[in-house]
Amino acid sequence: MPQWFIATVFGLLALAAVWGIYRSLSSGVANDGIYRFDVDKNPLGFALVIASRILIIAFAVAVILHALGLIGDPVSMLRSLFG
């Protein structure tokens, strides 16, 4: 695939995650699939959903930077870190 296409797809993924974080923080409710985490009733679950979305944004930014040729491959970095 062309590098611009990869950067665009992961940019859209990052924007969706940012929108999800904004919506969750403004309403106090985070939906994660079939689960619903209210910040007042289950703050740990709410925080984990927000943290997972932040990790998605970080990975998307790393893939975009790789597509632009600014850093190495983030997938191989994760493989060497955990493999």
Buried (B, 14 or more C-beta within 10 A) or exposed (E): EEEEEBBEBBBEBBEBBBEBBEEBEEEEBBEBEEEBBEBEEBEEBBEBBBEEBEEBBEBBBBBBBBBEEEBEEBEEEEEEEEE
